[in-house]
Amino acid sequence: MKTAARMPFSHRHDDRSRQGALIRSPRMSLLRSKEGDSQQVKLDRLIQYARGHERALVLTHDNPDPDSIASAVALAHILVRMAGMEAIVAYGGIVGRAENRALVRVLKLTVVPIARVVFGDNDLICMVDTQPEQGNHSLPARHFPDVVIDHHPERPETRLAPIADVGGEIGATSTVIAEYFRASGLEMPPHIATALYYGIKADTRDLGRQTTPADVDAYLWLFPIVDKEALAEIEHPRLPLEYFQLYHTAIERALVYEHAVVCDLGEIYVPDMVAEVAERFLFLQDVKWSLAFGEYEGQLYFSLRTSDRRMNAGRLIRDVIEEKGGSAGGHGSMAGARVPLRGLGPPARARLEQELVQRFLKEFGVKTKKGRRMV
């Protein structure tokens, strides 16, 4: 059965909002999640803090993937139902991949571009599946989040957020929010169950990557509530012509260096196709590292995948990219990054790309100087 239309997150009928910029001063958290805290304790702490506010902005990372979208929508629902406040979900960049657009369209999820957000209208800022210094979000520098929920390793600035639940080995932020839902006693709406289920499924590659018992437990708990017809439509959307053109380009341009494959996609039509190509090329026989990169609107996007359990893709990509002025993040087997290109002419861009590729190959332990083409 198709999911009915969703109303914006709100429990009120009036349009009260707070005017003027609310500049958030970072402060040391007194309500941080501690090792051993139950999900009930974490949820109670979050709701206790949120009840002192009127309207929440829940922000995903830029060009959000299913895990980020699902986590944000579900957190907004919890805040509305349990803290008695209004909530809006926003994202920077675009919802690009066909599956991600289908997730929003089929489930009728209420998410808006950040350009439509008036920051002064929101007195609680939440960040999901990203962190303040991650660099892959569009929260203006003059604002700081009150709440940070993310399954990636903790970054230093996150310690300044009043409420923070980050890090650990969990494979998806959707798992964290699903655990909050279970602790809340709220009835799980099918459209949110479907979104969270797909968020876990996508980020863990069907529970085959970076998966913990908590991910499996949440996945199995959500499954009976999932709208199966909607899920099928999300997982198998109609694809644009550009999708097949990009894959043609990827196969032609990919270079194999011993146990690594590197693909320069050139200009891309959506940034998250970089991750899809990197993911796909990791299936190449004998490959342990897959790196893809492409340019979109003045930024060079990178995506890194590895099947080598001894290595940490997130740490490696940060070491390589951040020294070039870019931002990066990730964890054991998968990571992403972006580097600003504005102000660089074509020769400078080509040199930068070459330097970065050579640095990555060195980190991969590749000794071959010249790659061989797939075709």
N, C-alpha and C positions, 0 to 999 in steps of 0.2 A: 504494500500500500504506500502510495506517495505521501510524504509528509505535508501537513497543512502549512499555510503561510505563517511566518513568524512575526510577532510584533516586536518593536524595539524594546530593549531591556528597560523596564520601568515598572514601578509599583504605584506611581502617582499619576494623577490626571492634570495637575497644574504644571506650569513650565518654569518653575523657580530655578534660578541659576545664580551662581556667585560671579559678580563682575570683577574685572581687573585681574592683572597677572598675579598668580600665586607662585612666588619664587620659593622653591623648596631648598632649604639649607640642609646639606648632608649632615647626619648626626649618627653617632654610634648606636647601633641597635640594642635595645634592652629586651626585645621580644623575639630574638633569633631562635630558629629551630636548633635543638641540640641533639647530639647523637643519642639515640634511645628514646626520644620523644615519640609518642604514639601519634597516629594521624588525627585522633580526636583532640589531643593536646594542641597540635599544630593548627587545626581548624578553629578551635576555640580561641586561640591567640589571635588568629587572623580576624575573626568576626568581632572580637572584643575591640580590636583597633579600628576596624572599618566602621563600627557603629557611631563613632565620633565624627563621621563625615556624611555628606549629602549626595555626591555624584562621583562616580569612578570612571576614569579612563583606563581601559585595559589595552595595552599596546603589545602587538606581536613584533617579531623581527621583520626587517624589510623583505619584500618579495616572499611572503610567508608560505611555509609548507603546511601540509595537513596537521602535523603535530602542533605547530604554533597557533594555527587558526582554531583548532578544536579546543586546545587548552584555554585560549582567551575567551571563547564563547561560553565554555562551561564555567570558568571562574566568574564571569559576569553574571551568569544565572545564579550561582551560589550567593554572590554579594547581594543581588536583588532580593532573593527569597529569604536570606538569613540575616542580613544587616539592614534591610528595609531602605535601600538606597536606589538611586538610578545608576545605570552603567552603560557605557558605550565602548564598543570594540573597534580599534583602528589599526591600520597598518601603513607603513611606508612602502614606496616602490609600487609594484603591481602584483596582482594574483595572476601568474603567468601560465603555468603548465595547464593543459586541458583537464587533467584530473583534479587539480586544485580549484579551477573555475567551476568544475562540475560539483565539487564538494559544497561550495558556497551556493550555487544555483539550485541544485536538487534538494538540499536540506533547508533552503531559504534562510541561511544564516545572516544575521544582521551585522555586517562589518562594513566600515567606511574608510576611504582614503584619509590619511592624516591631514591632508590639505583642508578637509572639512571640519577639523576639530578646532574649537575655540578653547585654548588651554585654560583661560581664566574661568571657564564654566565648570571645571573639574577640581575638586579639592582632595581627591585620592588618586594617585597615579600608580598603576600596577604594570609590571613588565613580566611577560611570560616567554619562556624558551629563548631568552637572551638576557644579558646583564649590562649594567650601566657603561662599563668601559669596553664592551665587546665591539662596538663600532659598527654593528650591522643593524642598527635601529635608527629611527628618526625622532627620538626625543630630543628637543632643543637643549643645548648645554645649560641654559639658565634654569632648567627644571631637573629635579632628581626624583626617582621613584620612591614611593612609600613601601611598596610590596614588590619583591622579586622572587619568582618561582621558576626554576630552571633545572633541567637534569644534567647540564654541562658542569664541568669543574668550576669551583668558585673563583671569581676574580676579586682582587683586593678591594675595589670600590664597593662591591656588593655588601661588604661588611658594614657599610655606613647606612644601609637601608634599615628602617625600623622593623620591617618584617621580611625575613629572607628564608627561603627553603630551597637550597641549591645543592648541586654536587651529588656525590654518591655514584653508584654503578648503574642506576636505573636507566633503561634504554630509551624512554620517552617522557617528556613532560606531561603528556596525556595520562600516563600511569599515575603520576603524582596527583593530578586533579581528580582522576577517577577514585583514588583512595580518599580524597577529601569528600567526594560525593557519598561514598559508602559510610563514612563516619557521620555525615550530616543527617542521615535518616530521611532526606528528601526523596521524593519519587523521581526516578530518572526518566526524563522525556526521551522518546525514541530518537528524535533528531540529534540530541546531544550524545546519546549512547553511540549512535552511528558515527558521529564525528570523532569521538574519543577512540572508538575501536579502530577506525581507519588511521587515526594519528599514530596509535601504537603499531599497527600493522605496517605502515609505511616506514616509520623510523627504525623499526627493528627488522625490516625485510622479512615479514611473516614469522617473527620470533626467531629468526636465524642469525641475528647479529646483535651484539651488545645487549643480550637479554638476561634478565634476572627473574627469580621466582615471582617477584612483585609484578613484573610485566605480564607474565603468563597468567597470574591470578586475575589481574584486571581485565585482560583479554577474554578470559573464559567467563568472568562475571558479566561483562558487557554483552557478550554474543547473543544471549536469548532475547535481549531488548532491542537489538539492532534491526533496523528496517532493511531487510535483505534485498528487496527490489531496488531501493535507493542505492544501497551499497554497490550492487552490480552496475548500475548506471554510472556511478562515480568511478569505478575501477576500469570501465571500458567505454570511455567517452569517444565521440567523434574527434578526429585529429585534424588540425589545419594543414594545408599544403606545406607551409614553412617547416613543419615538424619533419617531414620526409626529406625536404631539401637540406635541412641541417644535418640529418643523419648521413645523407649522401656526402656532404662536405666532411663530416667527422671521419668517415671510413677512408676517404681519399687522403686526408691530412694526417691521420694518426701515424706516429712513429714508435716502433718497438725497440727498446734498448734493453737487451738481455731479459730481465724479469720485470721490466717496467714499460708502461705505455704512456705516451705523452701526446696530447691532442690540442693544437691551436685551432679554435673554431672561428677565429676572425670576429666579425660583427655578428651578434646573435639577436634574435627577435624577442626573447625573454631570458632573463639572467638565470633562472633555475634550470634551464636546459643544460647548463654546464654540469650541474650535479647529476643529471640523468645520464649524460654521456660518460662521465667518470664512473658511475655505477655500472653501466652496461659493459664498459671495456674491462672491468675487473674480472669478467667471466672468461676473458681470453685465456687459453691454456697456458700454464706456466707463469702467468703474470701475478706478481705480488703487490705491485703498486700501479695505480691508475691516476693520472693527473690530466685534467681538462681545464682549459681557460678560454675566455672570450670577452669581447668588449661590448658594453651596453651603456649608452648615455654617459660617456666620459669616465667610466669605471672599468677596470679590468678585473673580472670575476674569476676566481680559482675554485676548483673542487678537487679534493684528494680522497682517495679510497685505498685501503690496504687490507690484505688478507693475512698479513704477518702479525700474529698475536703478541709478538715480543715488542712491537713498535707502537708508538702513540702518534697518530696522525695529527691530532689537535696540537700537541706540543711542537711537532715538527713544523707545521704550517705557520704557527706563530713565530717561531725562531726565524723562518725565512722571510716572511712577509712584513712583520712589524718593523724590521730594521730599514725597510724601504718606504716607511710612512703609511703602510696599509693597516687594515684591521683584520683579525682572524680569530677563529674559534673552532671548537670541535672536541672530539674525544678519541678513544682508542682506534677505531677503524675508519672513521669518516670525519672530514673537516672541510671548512670553506673559508674563503678570504676575498677581500677586494682591495684594489689599489687605485687611488685617484690618478687619472691621466690628464686632467685639464692643465693646459699650459705646456704640454709636451708635444713637439712636432713629430712627424712620422719617424725620422731617424732615431730620435730619443726614445720613442715608444718601442721601436724594434730592439734597441740596445737593452732596454729595461727587461723586455720579455726574454731575451737571450740570457741575460744575467740570472734571472730568476729560474729559468729552466735548467741552466747549468748547476745552480745551487741545489735545486731539488734532486737532480740526477746524482750529485755527489752524496747527498743525504741518503738516497736510495741504495748507495753502494755500487752504482753502475760504473764500470770501467770503459765500456765501449764509447768511442767518441762520436760515432755516426749511427743514427737509428735507421732501421729498415721499414719501409712502408708496408702497410697491410695489403694493399692492392697496387 
